[in-house]
Amino acid sequence: MCPRTKDTCSSGADDYNRPHPARLFGVALDVSDDPFSLQLKLASMWARQHGQRLHEDPYEAILEQLMVGRGRIEPAGRFPLPSWMGPMPQPADRLLVTQERMQKFLDDDGPFKLANEIRHFVANEILPELPVMVGVDHSATGGVVSALSEALGPENLTVLVLDQHFDALPLSVRMESVLGKASVHPTGAKNLFHGPSGNDRYCCGNFWAYLIDKGLVLPKRLLFIGVADYPAEETAPEWETFRDAYLAFEEQGCSFFPLREFQGPYEEGLERFLSEKVTTPYVYVSLDLDVGAYRCVHAARYMDRPGIEGKALHHIAHSIARTCRSRRFRIAGLDVMEFNMHLLGITMKDGVEDTTVRVACDFIRALTVG
């Protein structure tokens, strides 16, 4: 096995040419400064203080239902974070859960620094085993992808992202449209996105641009499935900046299979998309749970509009796994991110029960078994 340090792992991809067990770990970063999010945290602290049993983070919820320690998936524990940074803080942290503290963490480049720590953690504690991360803030994915890119070489790694949002746009561009003149998204849907109100520092809304800029991900190796914000051919004048910024990434080489493609028969188009675009020996798969919002997922953080059906998500996972088994490429790692712990397992007024944990477990199993 390759020594688990960046400096001595010059043999790189050779260690990935034989099967390795998957290592499941959790990163429960949740430092949104949104007032509603903070209210939910305070409510959860009150509930825990009064004896209510709540899942602490995605790792605990997934570990409880996912078959681990029996073959392909092994538990690797939680990436260490202070309680106040997580979705379910300890009651003793009540005075730390404030909008000011969250904003300071963001202003101090906290997500970027944390992603760098995750990069070291994955390089030193997980690789060459298969990293499987479950968590909240999607920016943590940057740390895992960076570690894999350094180990395998960016030219050898395709990153396949399932997400309703293209998390590469400068926040100033995205928020100018959201908070400014525009009230209707260029896709035609009413815009309900509420993102961070800060600047363009590294965060969950722009981290792919950082990875591209640093050469850790090549644009032609970055594929997005299910994006709802892909602009239409004709947009209102107030959305031109958004559209131009978005399509500039496509001109660089990023590829998109938008949400609108799932409104009709999509199977052949998706298979063709994957066949044409995945040409590297290794693939990393990142699932933002909002891609299935209101269809098969009711516990994601940013649920702007309905996403793809559970059947489609199941089909995507098994298509990737099937292609992998044909030895066209190997899965180098995966993650499932943007859990909303406060809504996990809820039952709606119409009797529909949230199945987010089951969806996440099925997705992980499909890409790690066999």
N, C-alpha and C positions, 0 to 999 in steps of 0.2 A: 504493500500500500504506500501511496505517496505521503511523505511527511506533511503534516497539516499546517504548513507555514508558507506564506506567499514567496518568501525569498528562496526556499529550497524546493519549490514545486515546479521546477523548470521542465520536468517531463510532461507536465500539463495534461493534455487530453488522453494520454496513454492510459492513465488510471481509470478513465471512464469507459474503457472498452470492455469491461467485464461487469457483471451485475453487482450492485451494492444495495444494501437495505436502505429504505427511506427513513429519515430522521425527522420526526414531527416536533416542532417547537413553536412557542407562542410569543408574539410581540404585541402587547395590549396597549400600545400608545394611543391615547385619546385625549388630546389637549385642545379640542375645539373651544373657541371663546364665545360660541353661540349661546345666548342666554337660556334658550330652551334646553340645550344639552346640559348646561350647568344645573338647571332645575331638576332634571332627571337624575343627575348624580346625587344631588342633595336628598332627593326622595329615596333613592336606593340606600343611602347611608342611614336614613331614618328607619327604613324597613329592616336593614340588617341589625341595627341597634335594638330593634324590638323582636328579634328572633326569627325573622323570615329568612328562609334558605334561598339564596340567589347564586347563580353561576358567577364566579368572579371575573372570568374573561373567556375569550373564545377557546383558548387551549383547554381549559377545564371542561367546557361544554362538548368540544369535539372528542377529547380523550375519553369521556364517559361513554360515548356511543361508537367510536371507531375501534376496530379491532387492531390493537397495537401489541407489540411484544410477542407476536405470533407469526413470524416469518418476515414479510417485506417491510412492515412499518414498526419502528422502534421509537418510544418516547424519549425526547431529548430535553424536556423541561422548558421553563420559561426564560426568555431573555430578561434579565433583571431590570426592573423599573420601579421608581418610587410609587407608592400606592396612589398618590394624588394625581399622577399622570394617567392612571388607568380608567376604565369605564365605570368601575365599581369601587370607589375609594373606601378605605376603612373609616368608620365613624370618627376616629381620632383625627382625621385629616380635614375635618369640616372647615377650619379656618384657612386651609391652603387651597380649597376649591373656589377660586374667585376668578372673575373675568380678567382682572389685572394680572394675576399670576400666569394665566394661560397666555395672555398677550405678550408678556415679558419673555416667556419661553419661545414663542414664535419670533419675536423681534431679535432675540439673541441667537438666531439660527439653530435653535434646538433640534428641529427635524433633520437638518443636514448633519449636525454633529452626531445625532443618534444613528442615522443611516450609516455613517462611517464606522461607528462602534459595531453595528450589526455586520458590516462587511468583515471586520476582523473576527467577530464571533463565528461567522459561517466558515471563513477560511481556516481558522484554527481549531474549531470544535466540531464541525459537521463534514466538510469535504474530506475525501472524495465520496462520502455517502451522499445520498440524494436529499437535499434540503426541502422540507415541506413546512412552510410557514402558515400559521393561521393568526389573524390579528385584526386590528381596527384600522388605524391610519395607513392608507395605501402607500405613503411615502417610504415606509419601511422596506418596500420591495426594492427600492434603489440600492439598499445595502446588499441584499442577496444577489441581485443581478450583477453588481459591481464585482463581488467576490468570484462569481462564475466567469465573468468576462476576463478577469485577470488570470484565472486558472486555465481557461480554454482558448482564449483569444476571441475578440469580438467578431472576427470574420467567420468563426465557427459556430456562433450562437444566434439562433433566431429566438426572439421574444414574442410570444403570442398572448395578447391581452384581450380578455373579455370584459368589457366595461361600457356603460352608457356614455361616459364622458372621455374626451380626448385630453388626458392630463399632461399636456405639453404646452399649452398656451400661457403666455404671460398673464398673471392675474389682472394686471391693469387692462388688458384687452378684454378678458372675459367679464370683469366687473364693470367696465365702462358701459357695456351693453346692458348688463343686468340692473345696475343702479342708475343708469342714465336714461336716455330717451326710449330705449326699446322695451316693449312689453310683450312682444311676440317673437319667439325664437325663429331663426331662419328656416327651420324644418317645418314651420307652420303651427307648432304646438305652443301653448302659452308657457312662458318661461317662469319656472318656479324654483330655479336653482338659487341656493343660498350658500355661498362659499365664504372663505375667510376674507376679512375686510382689510388685510394688511397690504404689504408691497409684494414685489416679485421674488422674494427669497424662496429658497427650496421648500416645497411643501407638497401636500397630496394633490394639488391642482396643477402642478407644473413640472414634476420631477423627471418626466421622460425627456423634456428639453435639456435638463441638466446632464443626463446620461449621454444624450446625443452630443452635446457641446464638448464633453470631456472625452469623447471617443470610446466610451464604454459600451455603447450600443450603436450599431450602424443603422441609419434610417432605413435602408433597404432590408434590414433584418428585423424590423419592428412592425408587427401586424396587429390590427385592431378589429375585433369582431363585436357587433352589437352596438356600436356607437350611435347614440340618438342625436348628437349635436352636429353630425356631419352636415355641412351646409347644402341647401338646395341650389340649383343652377341659378335661380333668380332670387335675390334677397333685397330687403328694404335698405335704403341708403344708410341707415344707422347701424346696419350689421355688416357693412362692407369691410371694415377693419377686421372684425372677427373672421369673416370668410377668407380674406386675403391671408391672414396669419395662419389659419387652419390649412388652407391649400398650399401654402408655402412649404409645409412639412411634407405634404404629398409629393410636391415637386422634388424635394430632396430624396424621396424614395419610400417614405412610410406608406403602408397599404391599409385600406379600410374595406371592411364588409359591413356596411351600416345596418342599423336596426330595421330600416325600411325594407331590406331584402328579405326579412322574415315574415312579411305580410302576405306572401304567397309561397308557392313551392320554392324552397331554397336549397334543398339537399344537393342537387347537381352543381349549383353555383358555388356552394361552400366547399364541396370536394375539389372542384377545379381551383378555387382560390388557394386552398391549402397545398394542393399538388404543385401549383405554379410558384407559389411564394416561399415555401419551405424548402430550401436547397442546402441547408447546413447539416452537419452531423449531429448537432445538439439543439434541443428546444427547451426553453423555459416557458411555463404556462402560468399566467397570472389572472385570477378570477376576482373581479370586483363584484360583490354580490348584487349590486344594484342592476346588473345586466338582466336579472330575472325579477325585478321589482314588480310587485302586485300580481305576478303570475305564479311563481313558485317560491318567491322570497318576500317576506313581510318584515324582515328585521335587518335592513341595510341602512347605513347612515344617511345617504342622500338619495331619496326616492322621488325624483322629479316627475316621472311618468312611467306607465307600464313598459316592461321590457319584454324579453323573449319568454316563451313557454318553457316549462320544465322539460317537456319532451325534446325541445330543441337543444337545451343545455346538455341533456343526457346524450343526445346525438353527437354534439360537438366533442364532448369528452371521449366518447367511444370511437369517433372518427380519428382523433389524435392518437389514441391508444392503439387502434388497429394499424395505422400507418407506422407507428413505432415498432409494433410486433413484426411488420414486414421488413424491418431492419433498414428502413430509409433514414431513420434518425433515432437518437436516444433522448429520452426525457432527462434533462439535466437538473430539474428542480421545478417546484410549483408552489403557489400560494393561494390562499382564499382569504380575502381581506374585506374590510369595511363592515364588519358585524356591528349591529346595534344591539348591545346586550340588554337594553331596557325593554325591547320589544320581542326578544327571543321567546318563541313558544307561545305567543299570545293567541287568544281566540277572538276573532272579529265578531261584530254584532250579528252577522249573517251565519255564524257558526263555523266559518272557515278557520282552520288552525294553521298557524305558522309552521312551515316545514324547513326553515333555513338550515338547521343543524343536519337534517337528513340529506338535504340537497348538497351541502358541503361535504359530508362524509361520502356520499355516492360519487361525487366528483373526484375526491382524493383517491378512493378505491379504484376507480376506472383508470387512473393514470399511474398507479403504483403496483397494481396486481398483475402478475403474469409477465 
